Amino acid sequence: AVVSTQSTGESGWTPRTEREEENSGVNQKHFTAIWIKLKAHSSAWPFLEPVKPEIAPDYYQHIKYPCDLQTIGEKLSQGYYRTRKMFVADVSRMFNNCRLYNDISTEYYKCAAVLQKYFINELKEANLYDP
């Protein structure tokens, strides 16, 4: 019998169904790598940790499902993101919350636009982009 020492990602295998994707773990390393790059980006500063009530007192009255890079990192370390769809949904929610709460003229809004564009490019690089 021939035994391959390649991981599923190295072999070029990609999951065909969401169940295969969930069970493969093939995306976890990609999600973590993208998360690290997002955190290091110059436009990431508004998203590094949860919004503090002393900075935006009414934020949690307007935003029912907050999301930030710290929370995403915690979920990553717990193996929460079983599919690309789950990971993209949380990162997208972070940007959408920012745009919902902040005016288009704010630095926060601009950072969301720049970082989301970078995120999409990183997904494409990892062959994980599905518009």
C-alpha positions as CSV (number, residue, x, y, z in Angstrom):
1,A,0.0,0.0,0.0
2,V,1.2,3.5,-0.8
3,V,0.8,6.0,2.0
4,S,0.8,9.7,1.2
5,T,2.5,12.1,3.6
6,Q,0.8,15.1,1.9
7,S,-2.0,16.9,3.8
8,T,-5.3,17.3,1.9
9,G,-4.3,20.9,1.0
10,E,-1.0,19.9,-0.4
11,S,-2.5,17.2,-2.5
12,G,-4.8,19.6,-4.3
13,W,-7.9,17.9,-2.9
14,T,-10.7,20.2,-2.3
15,P,-14.0,19.3,-0.5
16,R,-17.0,18.9,-2.9
17,T,-19.7,19.4,-0.3
18,E,-20.2,21.4,2.8
19,R,-20.1,18.2,4.9
20,E,-16.8,17.2,3.3
21,E,-15.5,20.7,4.0
22,E,-16.6,20.5,7.7
23,N,-15.0,17.1,8.2
24,S,-11.7,17.8,6.4
25,G,-10.2,20.6,8.5
26,V,-8.5,21.7,5.3
27,N,-9.6,25.4,5.7
28,Q,-8.5,25.9,9.3
29,K,-4.9,26.8,8.5
30,H,-6.1,29.2,5.7
31,F,-8.6,30.9,8.1
32,T,-5.8,31.4,10.7
33,A,-3.4,32.7,8.2
34,I,-5.9,35.2,6.8
35,W,-6.9,36.3,10.4
36,I,-3.2,36.9,11.2
37,K,-2.8,39.0,8.1
38,L,-6.0,41.0,8.8
39,K,-4.8,41.8,12.4
40,A,-1.5,43.0,11.0
41,H,-3.0,45.3,8.4
42,S,-2.7,49.1,9.0
43,S,-6.5,49.5,8.7
44,A,-7.3,46.8,11.3
45,W,-7.0,49.0,14.4
46,P,-10.8,49.6,14.9
47,F,-11.5,45.9,14.7
48,L,-8.8,44.4,17.0
49,E,-11.0,44.1,20.0
50,P,-14.7,44.4,21.0
51,V,-16.1,48.0,20.9
52,K,-15.8,49.6,24.3
53,P,-19.0,51.1,25.7
54,E,-17.0,54.1,26.9
55,I,-16.0,54.9,23.3
56,A,-19.5,54.2,21.8
57,P,-22.1,54.1,24.6
58,D,-25.0,53.2,22.4
59,Y,-23.2,50.7,20.1
60,Y,-24.7,47.6,21.6
61,Q,-28.2,49.1,21.4
62,H,-27.7,49.4,17.6
63,I,-25.5,46.3,16.9
64,K,-27.1,43.1,18.1
65,Y,-24.4,40.7,16.9
66,P,-21.1,42.4,17.4
67,C,-17.9,40.9,16.0
68,D,-14.2,41.8,16.0
69,L,-10.9,40.2,15.3
70,Q,-10.2,39.2,18.9
71,T,-13.5,37.3,19.1
72,I,-12.8,35.7,15.7
73,G,-9.4,34.6,16.9
74,E,-11.0,33.0,20.0
75,K,-13.4,31.1,17.8
76,L,-10.6,30.1,15.5
77,S,-8.6,28.6,18.5
78,Q,-11.7,26.7,19.5
79,G,-12.2,25.2,16.0
80,Y,-15.5,27.0,15.6
81,Y,-15.2,27.7,11.9
82,R,-16.0,24.4,10.2
83,T,-16.7,25.9,6.8
84,R,-15.6,28.8,4.7
85,K,-19.1,30.2,4.8
86,M,-19.0,30.4,8.7
87,F,-15.6,32.3,8.7
88,V,-16.6,34.7,5.9
89,A,-19.9,35.4,7.6
90,D,-18.2,36.5,10.9
91,V,-15.6,38.7,9.2
92,S,-18.2,40.2,6.9
93,R,-20.5,40.9,9.9
94,M,-17.6,42.8,11.5
95,F,-17.4,45.1,8.4
96,N,-21.2,45.4,8.1
97,N,-21.6,46.4,11.7
98,C,-19.0,49.1,11.3
99,R,-20.8,50.5,8.3
100,L,-24.2,50.3,10.0
101,Y,-23.0,52.2,13.1
102,N,-20.6,54.7,11.6
103,D,-21.1,57.5,9.1
104,I,-19.5,57.1,5.7
105,S,-17.3,60.1,6.4
106,T,-15.6,58.5,9.4
107,E,-12.2,56.9,9.6
108,Y,-13.9,53.7,10.9
109,Y,-16.0,53.4,7.8
110,K,-13.0,53.9,5.6
111,C,-11.0,51.3,7.5
112,A,-13.8,48.8,7.0
113,A,-13.8,49.4,3.2
114,V,-10.0,49.0,2.9
115,L,-9.8,46.0,5.2
116,Q,-12.7,44.2,3.5
117,K,-11.1,44.7,0.1
118,Y,-7.9,43.2,1.5
119,F,-9.9,40.3,3.0
120,I,-11.5,39.5,-0.3
121,N,-8.1,39.5,-2.0
122,E,-6.7,37.2,0.7
123,L,-9.7,34.8,0.2
124,K,-9.0,34.8,-3.6
125,E,-5.3,34.1,-2.9
126,A,-6.2,31.1,-0.8
127,N,-8.8,29.9,-3.4
128,L,-11.6,30.4,-0.9
129,Y,-13.5,33.2,-2.6
130,D,-17.0,32.5,-3.6
131,P,-18.9,35.6,-4.5
